[in-house]
Amino acid sequence: MKMKSIGLIFLLLFFITGLTVSAETLTDPTADVAHWNYTQAAWGWNQDIGTKSDIDITALRQSESNDQMIIEIEVAGTIQTSELIFYSAWFNTSDAYYWLYWSNGQGSGLATSTSGEYQMSPGTITVTDNTITATFDVVGTDTTAEDFWGYAWEYTSLTDFTTAEWWGDWAPNDESPFYGADDTTGDDTTGDDTTGDDTTGDDTTGDDTTGDDTNNDQESSGTPGFEILLILTAILTFILITKRK
């Protein structure tokens, strides 16, 4: 009887562990939110501020269980319901991608295979305190991450593309627009600035409209992130059309 009980326990453990095929967690430091604003007569980043816990990502998690793909975003504070705050994450494999999005109390998601028989799953999105959870049917054949990243953003305006300040956190940090930049103060003269205040004429962010800016007199702030809003709008429109069909 004792041997049967032990065998039953091992069988149960094997069954339970077999349900979860893969799992991945990316941790992100706290107080690493960046602020894009106008300082020292130029637009630039103030990095690693600690006053925006509601968009301060602490972890991205992925797991797979019973042919379901689960993607989560966790923040240090509380997930907010605001049209000025956005949360999103991507989990891409060799033959599929999974995407979740949350803003203003509404969430969307999309999972799509990129090879073989076309598959798509709209996913379901739930929020509990400091975590957004998206659940999809597994699509494609590969569930190993080739790319896994996310962001949380807060804007002061969604209509002002040139002077609005905003805050953002990226996980991992190398997905941020200023990663690897040597200067974040707006006075870079070495040609390796990627934040939009380059004074040598080789600006890489698209906010120098002449190609030879040397006086920080760009015609716009080059605010990175607003272009993503246009892409998100297009994706959401696609999802709505697909659901109606």
C-alpha positions in Angstrom: 0.0 0.0 0.0 2.8 2.3 0.9 4.6 1.7 -2.4 1.4 2.4 -4.3 0.9 5.7 -2.5 4.5 6.8 -3.3 3.9 5.8 -6.9 0.7 7.8 -7.0 2.5 10.9 -5.6 5.2 10.6 -8.2 2.7 10.2 -11.0 0.7 13.2 -9.7 3.9 15.3 -9.6 4.9 14.3 -13.1 1.4 15.2 -14.4 1.4 18.6 -12.7 4.9 19.5 -13.8 4.1 18.3 -17.3 1.3 20.9 -17.6 3.8 23.8 -17.6 6.0 23.5 -20.7 8.0 26.7 -20.4 8.4 29.7 -18.2 10.5 32.9 -18.3 10.7 35.9 -16.0 12.5 39.2 -16.6 13.1 41.3 -13.6 13.5 45.1 -13.9 14.9 47.5 -11.3 12.7 49.9 -9.5 13.1 53.7 -9.6 14.4 53.5 -13.2 11.6 55.4 -14.8 12.8 58.1 -17.3 11.3 61.5 -17.8 11.3 63.3 -21.3 11.0 67.0 -20.7 12.5 70.4 -21.6 15.6 71.3 -19.5 18.7 73.3 -20.0 17.2 74.8 -23.2 16.8 71.4 -24.9 14.6 68.4 -24.9 16.2 65.3 -23.2 15.9 62.5 -20.7 16.0 62.7 -16.9 16.8 59.1 -16.0 16.1 56.9 -13.0 13.5 59.0 -11.2 11.6 57.3 -8.4 8.3 59.0 -8.4 6.2 57.0 -10.9 5.7 53.6 -9.2 2.5 53.0 -11.2 4.5 52.7 -14.4 7.6 51.3 -12.8 7.9 47.8 -14.2 9.3 45.2 -11.8 8.8 42.0 -13.8 7.7 40.5 -17.1 6.6 36.9 -16.8 5.7 34.2 -19.4 4.4 30.7 -18.9 2.7 28.0 -20.9 0.2 25.6 -19.5 -2.4 23.4 -21.2 -1.9 24.9 -24.6 -2.3 28.4 -23.1 0.3 31.1 -23.3 0.3 33.5 -20.4 2.1 36.9 -20.4 2.2 39.2 -17.4 3.4 42.7 -16.6 4.0 43.6 -12.9 4.6 47.2 -11.6 5.8 48.5 -8.3 2.6 50.5 -7.7 -0.9 49.8 -9.0 -2.1 49.4 -12.6 -3.9 52.6 -13.4 -7.1 53.3 -15.4 -6.2 56.4 -17.4 -6.2 57.4 -21.1 -2.8 58.9 -20.5 -1.1 55.7 -19.3 -0.2 52.7 -21.4 1.1 49.3 -20.6 2.3 46.8 -23.3 4.5 43.7 -23.7 5.7 41.5 -26.6 6.7 37.9 -26.5 8.1 36.7 -29.9 9.2 33.2 -30.9 10.7 31.9 -34.2 7.2 31.4 -35.7 4.8 33.4 -33.6 4.3 36.7 -31.7 2.2 37.5 -28.7 1.2 41.1 -27.8 -0.8 42.6 -24.9 -1.9 46.2 -24.4 -3.7 48.0 -21.6 -4.9 51.6 -21.2 -7.9 53.5 -19.8 -9.5 50.4 -18.3 -9.4 48.4 -21.5 -7.1 45.7 -22.7 -6.3 44.1 -26.0 -4.1 41.2 -27.1 -3.1 39.4 -30.2 -1.2 36.1 -30.9 -0.3 35.3 -34.5 1.7 32.5 -36.1 4.1 33.6 -38.8 4.8 30.4 -40.6 2.9 27.2 -41.6 -0.8 27.2 -41.1 -2.0 30.7 -40.1 -3.4 30.9 -36.6 -4.6 33.8 -34.5 -5.8 34.2 -30.9 -7.3 37.5 -29.6 -6.5 36.6 -26.0 -8.1 37.7 -22.8 -6.8 40.5 -20.5 -7.3 40.8 -16.8 -5.9 43.2 -14.1 -5.3 42.5 -10.4 -3.8 45.3 -8.3 -0.2 45.6 -9.8 -0.4 42.9 -12.5 -1.8 42.7 -16.0 -2.3 39.2 -17.3 -2.9 38.2 -20.9 -3.9 34.6 -21.8 -3.8 33.3 -25.4 -4.2 30.0 -27.2 -0.7 28.8 -28.2 -0.1 29.6 -31.9 2.8 28.3 -34.0 5.0 25.4 -33.0 7.8 27.3 -31.1 7.2 28.6 -27.5 10.7 29.7 -26.8 11.3 33.4 -26.6 13.5 35.1 -29.2 12.4 38.5 -28.0 10.6 39.4 -24.7 10.1 43.0 -23.7 7.6 45.6 -22.4 7.0 49.2 -21.5 4.8 51.4 -19.4 4.3 55.1 -20.4 2.5 58.1 -19.0 1.8 61.2 -21.1 0.8 64.8 -20.2 -1.0 65.0 -23.6 -2.0 62.7 -26.4 -2.5 65.5 -29.0 0.7 67.6 -28.5 3.4 65.7 -30.5 6.0 68.4 -30.1 6.1 69.9 -26.6 4.4 67.3 -24.3 6.5 65.7 -21.6 6.1 62.1 -20.7 7.5 59.3 -18.5 8.5 55.8 -19.5 9.9 52.5 -18.2 11.3 49.8 -20.4 12.0 46.2 -19.5 14.7 45.2 -20.2 16.4 48.6 -20.1 18.2 48.1 -23.4 14.8 48.6 -25.1 14.8 52.2 -24.0 15.4 54.9 -26.7 18.4 56.3 -24.7 20.1 53.0 -23.9 23.9 53.3 -24.5 23.7 57.1 -24.9 26.7 58.8 -23.3 24.8 62.1 -22.7 21.3 62.8 -21.5 21.7 66.5 -20.7 21.3 68.1 -24.1 24.8 69.3 -24.6 26.5 66.3 -26.4 29.2 67.3 -28.9 30.8 63.9 -29.6 28.4 62.6 -32.2 27.3 59.6 -30.2 24.1 61.1 -28.7 20.9 59.2 -29.5 18.5 61.3 -27.5 17.7 64.0 -30.0 20.1 66.8 -28.9 23.1 65.9 -31.1 25.0 68.9 -32.3 27.2 67.4 -34.9 24.7 66.8 -37.7 24.4 63.0 -37.4 21.3 63.0 -35.3 19.7 59.5 -35.4 16.2 60.2 -33.9 14.7 62.2 -36.7 14.1 65.4 -34.9 16.8 67.4 -36.6 15.0 68.4 -39.8 18.0 70.0 -41.5 20.8 67.5 -40.9 23.1 70.2 -39.7 21.7 71.3 -36.4 24.3 72.9 -34.2 22.3 75.2 -31.9 19.6 72.9 -30.4 17.1 74.6 -32.6 15.3 71.5 -33.8 11.9 72.3 -35.3 10.3 69.8 -33.0 11.1 68.0 -29.8 11.3 64.6 -31.7 9.3 63.1 -28.8 9.9 59.4 -29.1 6.9 57.2 -28.4 4.1 59.2 -30.0 4.7 57.3 -33.3 4.0 54.1 -31.4 0.5 55.4 -30.6 -0.3 55.5 -34.3 0.9 51.9 -34.7 -1.2 50.8 -31.7 -4.2 52.5 -33.2 -3.8 50.5 -36.4 -3.4 47.2 -34.6 -6.4 47.8 -32.4 -8.5 48.7 -35.5 -7.4 45.4 -37.1 -8.4 43.4 -34.0 -11.8 45.0 -33.9 -12.4 44.3 -37.5 -11.3 40.7 -37.1 -13.6 40.2 -34.0 -16.6 41.5 -36.0 -16.0 38.9 -38.7 
